[in-house]
Amino acid sequence: MSSSQVAIVTGAAMGYQSGGPSIGGANALRLAKDGFVVVVVDEGEMGARTVELIREQGGEATFMRADVATTTGVKQIVEQTQQRYGRLDCLVNGVSRYSPGMAKSVAEIDEAEWDKTMLVNLGSYFKMCKYCIPLMLKSEQATIINISSIGAFNALPDFAVYSVSKAAINALTHSLAVDFAPRIRANAICPGFVRIANSENGRTPAELTIWYADIAKQYPMQRVCEVEEIANVVSFLASPESSFINGQSLVVDGGKLVSDRHEF
Ligand SMILES: NC(=O)c1ccc[n+]([C@@H]2O[C@H](COP(=O)([O-])OP(=O)(O)OC[C@H]3O[C@@H](n4cnc5c(N)ncnc54)[C@H](O)[C@@H]3O)[C@@H](O)[C@H]2O)c1
């Protein structure tokens, strides 16, 4: 059994073309810095890059490549974690799916796109929790952190399935918090827009400057969020510093949800 605490982070590959910032990658790097042995999980090969970066900063990590929307993939991760480390203290769920076909209203989206998105965005969080919890219950105090979105509270036009999946993740988090306390605390993090490498692909530096400036206008902080600002919150929720925080959906959006951008 590992003497260090062990964390699984899903969706933890670095950006798939550039190796640049991703929310899951930043979460994995931060937990490793905090002393966790990190199991980096992703279906993409850039999970290996996250492990390299963790080792460069003196941490310990392993990459398990798997599709966490499948029971087989999830069971493999849990079995390998059990065999290799014998414990699991923290689970951070963070995969999500984007396809042009899912960016539609309820009337327009294909049923297959709806089902596939719910399977990846919500189903993977459910399956990871279901199969990790028995191992986590052996830990004195474990934590589940579900990466959700402010889309759980407000609706982007033509993005219904994403919002529904994120609202359901918050509800899943509430149930986990009630059913598994005091041994496991469960919380969700709801970011607003976060700058990640994958959404920069195909845009020139000049286009990116204009794009980020436009988005920044919607945010009272007048800038976009960096991945480390989500990882800081993950670090806090995974630590005993947050020992009485359970069942929360913590909004990390620089004040966007509570702001009224109306100009008088
Ligand atoms: N970037 C933002 O502005 C933003 C805002 C709010 C919430 N979020 C949430 O943050 C989380 C991370 O997203 P991101 O923005 O870094 O996007 P991303 O596309 O860079 O990361 C998603 C990762 O999940 C992996 N993945 C997808 N399906 C998988 C599967 N079935 N099995 C294994 N891995 C799979 C992808 O390979 C990718 O590495 C998501 O839950 C997303 O909804 C992002």
The ligand as a Tripos MOL2 file, in Angstrom:
@<TRIPOS>MOLECULE
LIG
   44    48     1     0     0
SMALL
NO_CHARGES

@<TRIPOS>ATOM
      1 N1        -12.7120   25.2570  -20.6000 N.am      1 LIG1
      2 C1        -13.7800   25.8570  -20.1010 C.2       1 LIG1
      3 O1        -14.0540   27.0360  -20.3840 O.2       1 LIG1
      4 C2        -14.6810   25.1240  -19.1370 C.ar      1 LIG1
      5 C3        -15.6760   25.8590  -18.4660 C.ar      1 LIG1
      6 C4        -16.5040   25.2050  -17.5590 C.ar      1 LIG1
      7 C5        -16.3300   23.8540  -17.3150 C.ar      1 LIG1
      8 N2        -15.3590   23.1610  -17.9900 N.ar      1 LIG1
      9 C6        -15.2330   21.7410  -17.6850 C.3       1 LIG1
     10 O2        -13.8780   21.4270  -17.3670 O.3       1 LIG1
     11 C7        -13.6310   20.0530  -17.6720 C.3       1 LIG1
     12 C8        -12.3500   19.9590  -18.4960 C.3       1 LIG1
     13 O3        -12.5990   20.4780  -19.7690 O.3       1 LIG1
     14 P1        -11.5830   21.3430  -20.6150 P.3       1 LIG1
     15 O4        -12.2270   22.6360  -20.8870 O.co2     1 LIG1
     16 O5        -10.1990   21.3060  -20.0110 O.co2     1 LIG1
     17 O6        -11.6740   20.5550  -22.0010 O.3       1 LIG1
     18 P2        -10.7360   19.5120  -22.6920 P.3       1 LIG1
     19 O7        -11.4360   19.0980  -23.9310 O.co2     1 LIG1
     20 O8         -9.3690   20.1080  -22.8580 O.co2     1 LIG1
     21 O9        -10.6440   18.3080  -21.6530 O.3       1 LIG1
     22 C9        -11.4660   17.2190  -21.6740 C.3       1 LIG1
     23 C10       -10.5870   15.9590  -21.5980 C.3       1 LIG1
     24 O10       -11.4230   14.8370  -21.4170 O.3       1 LIG1
     25 C11       -10.9350   13.7810  -22.2300 C.3       1 LIG1
     26 N3        -12.0370   12.8620  -22.4970 N.ar      1 LIG1
     27 C12       -13.1900   13.1380  -23.1560 C.ar      1 LIG1
     28 N4        -13.9840   12.0590  -23.1810 N.ar      1 LIG1
     29 C13       -13.3050   11.0650  -22.5390 C.ar      1 LIG1
     30 C14       -13.5980    9.7060  -22.2330 C.ar      1 LIG1
     31 N5        -14.7560    9.1510  -22.5850 N.pl3     1 LIG1
     32 N6        -12.6850    8.9970  -21.5450 N.ar      1 LIG1
     33 C15       -11.4990    9.5310  -21.1690 C.ar      1 LIG1
     34 N7        -11.1720   10.8190  -21.4300 N.ar      1 LIG1
     35 C16       -12.0640   11.5730  -22.1050 C.ar      1 LIG1
     36 C17       -10.4050   14.4640  -23.4820 C.3       1 LIG1
     37 O11        -9.4750   13.6380  -24.1700 O.3       1 LIG1
     38 C18        -9.7740   15.7320  -22.8910 C.3       1 LIG1
     39 O12        -8.4070   15.5280  -22.5800 O.3       1 LIG1
     40 C19       -14.8820   19.5380  -18.3800 C.3       1 LIG1
     41 O13       -15.7110   18.8780  -17.4420 O.3       1 LIG1
     42 C20       -15.5590   20.8280  -18.8520 C.3       1 LIG1
     43 O14       -16.9530   20.6770  -19.0130 O.3       1 LIG1
     44 C21       -14.5390   23.7590  -18.8920 C.ar      1 LIG1
@<TRIPOS>BOND
     1     1     2 1
     2     2     3 2
     3     2     4 1
     4     4     5 ar
     5     4    44 ar
     6     5     6 ar
     7     6     7 ar
     8     7     8 ar
     9     8     9 1
    10     8    44 ar
    11     9    10 1
    12     9    42 1
    13    10    11 1
    14    11    12 1
    15    11    40 1
    16    12    13 1
    17    13    14 1
    18    14    15 2
    19    14    16 1
    20    14    17 1
    21    17    18 1
    22    18    19 2
    23    18    20 1
    24    18    21 1
    25    21    22 1
    26    22    23 1
    27    23    24 1
    28    23    38 1
    29    24    25 1
    30    25    26 1
    31    25    36 1
    32    26    27 ar
    33    26    35 ar
    34    27    28 ar
    35    28    29 ar
    36    29    30 ar
    37    29    35 ar
    38    30    31 1
    39    30    32 ar
    40    32    33 ar
    41    33    34 ar
    42    34    35 ar
    43    36    37 1
    44    36    38 1
    45    38    39 1
    46    40    41 1
    47    40    42 1
    48    42    43 1
@<TRIPOS>SUBSTRUCTURE
     1 LIG1         1 GROUP 0 **** ****
